[in-house]
Amino acid sequence: MITLTSPWQAYAAQTPHKDDGPHSPPARFEWGTHRWTGPGNDAFGRDLCRRTVLELGCGAGHNAAYLADQAGAHVTAVDMIDLQIRRARSYYEHISRLTLFTCEAMRFLRYGTDVYDAVYSVFGAVGLIDPAILLPAIHARLNRHRPLVFSVPHPARSAHRRASDLPQTTFLTFPDGTRRALPRWELDLSKWSTVLARSGFRLSQSWELHNPAKPAVPTTLLINARRL
Ligand SMILES: C[S@@+](CC[C@H](N)C(=O)[O-])C[C@H]1O[C@@H](n2cnc3c(N)ncnc32)[C@H](O)[C@@H]1O
């Protein structure tokens, strides 16, 4: 399988994991690199209770578990790496409103038929797939006037980065210190606004999240866009 050669497979394999049975979901929804920073699930701008929500690139499923258990949403969460989904199931399978699938995001969007009340990504598929392809596919699976919310590494997180429409080579650093190249779309807010508008979304709100110890440099760009 092509995903076995993806840097995300090595990332999953190296991420520390305790095979210790069911976990309680986290106490808060996290969008950034530092806990207890950012708006939590208020970033959706609406109550998600009994709403259907899709996560693209859920990793071990912590945020999806939070939304299903604490916010009362019916959450479908996908990740293309089977190891991540097996891990998410071992932690959170007991949560009744949570469904986890191993599936690449574009494949899930193109071949499924359900339409959702919210779609989100936390350093997941948004930013890792060409927005000109991904955003129209999300648009087709999101109800009108409902939010797409996503966080991406902030394009100004290091001095030598430049926002660009073209994919940039970034590096994924693993726990053992090795790195693998990873193409990423590094758009600034104005460029996101433009590509969102081209695909039938209006940018509604944005946030810059920071490392509290280095508040001068933003780490994360968080965007709420409404499907028109
Ligand atoms: C940095 S991790 C974030 C995981 C999770 N959202 C979190 O905040 O803990 C990125 C995840 O996106 C997944 N991913 C990357 N590209 C994807 C794609 N095209 N389709 C589905 N999942 C993808 C990776 O396997 C990885 O688990």
The ligand as an SDF file (V2000), in Angstrom:
LIG
                    3D

 27 29  0  0  0  0  0  0  0  0999 V2000
    0.0220   16.0930   12.4000 C   0  0  0  0  0  0  0  0  0  0  0  0
   -1.0660   14.7290   12.3880 S   0  0  0  0  0  0  0  0  0  0  0  0
   -2.4760   15.4400   13.1850 C   0  0  0  0  0  0  0  0  0  0  0  0
   -3.3840   14.3990   13.7690 C   0  0  0  0  0  0  0  0  0  0  0  0
   -4.5970   14.9520   14.5460 C   0  0  0  0  0  0  0  0  0  0  0  0
   -5.4260   15.8010   13.7080 N   0  0  0  0  0  0  0  0  0  0  0  0
   -4.1610   15.6830   15.7980 C   0  0  0  0  0  0  0  0  0  0  0  0
   -4.3400   16.8870   15.8730 O   0  0  0  0  0  0  0  0  0  0  0  0
   -3.6200   15.0100   16.6930 O   0  0  0  0  0  0  0  0  0  0  0  0
   -1.6050   14.6490   10.6980 C   0  0  0  0  0  0  0  0  0  0  0  0
   -2.4810   13.4330   10.4030 C   0  0  0  0  0  0  0  0  0  0  0  0
   -3.0720   13.5920    9.1160 O   0  0  0  0  0  0  0  0  0  0  0  0
   -3.0450   12.3380    8.4620 C   0  0  0  0  0  0  0  0  0  0  0  0
   -3.1070   12.6010    7.0270 N   0  0  0  0  0  0  0  0  0  0  0  0
   -2.1860   13.2570    6.2740 C   0  0  0  0  0  0  0  0  0  0  0  0
   -2.5960   13.3380    4.9980 N   0  0  0  0  0  0  0  0  0  0  0  0
   -3.8120   12.7260    4.9400 C   0  0  0  0  0  0  0  0  0  0  0  0
   -4.7330   12.4650    3.8880 C   0  0  0  0  0  0  0  0  0  0  0  0
   -4.4900   12.8680    2.6300 N   0  0  0  0  0  0  0  0  0  0  0  0
   -5.8680   11.7830    4.1760 N   0  0  0  0  0  0  0  0  0  0  0  0
   -6.1130   11.3640    5.4470 C   0  0  0  0  0  0  0  0  0  0  0  0
   -5.2630   11.5570    6.4790 N   0  0  0  0  0  0  0  0  0  0  0  0
   -4.1300   12.2380    6.2250 C   0  0  0  0  0  0  0  0  0  0  0  0
   -1.7540   11.7020    8.9250 C   0  0  0  0  0  0  0  0  0  0  0  0
   -1.7600   10.2950    8.7830 O   0  0  0  0  0  0  0  0  0  0  0  0
   -1.6960   12.1450   10.3810 C   0  0  0  0  0  0  0  0  0  0  0  0
   -2.2960   11.2010   11.2350 O   0  0  0  0  0  0  0  0  0  0  0  0
  1  2  1  0
  2  3  1  0
  2 10  1  0
  3  4  1  0
  4  5  1  0
  5  6  1  0
  5  7  1  0
  7  8  2  0
  7  9  1  0
 10 11  1  0
 11 12  1  0
 11 26  1  0
 12 13  1  0
 13 14  1  0
 13 24  1  0
 14 15  1  0
 14 23  1  0
 15 16  2  0
 16 17  1  0
 17 18  1  0
 17 23  2  0
 18 19  1  0
 18 20  2  0
 20 21  1  0
 21 22  2  0
 22 23  1  0
 24 25  1  0
 24 26  1  0
 26 27  1  0
M  CHG  2   2   1   9  -1
M  END
$$$$
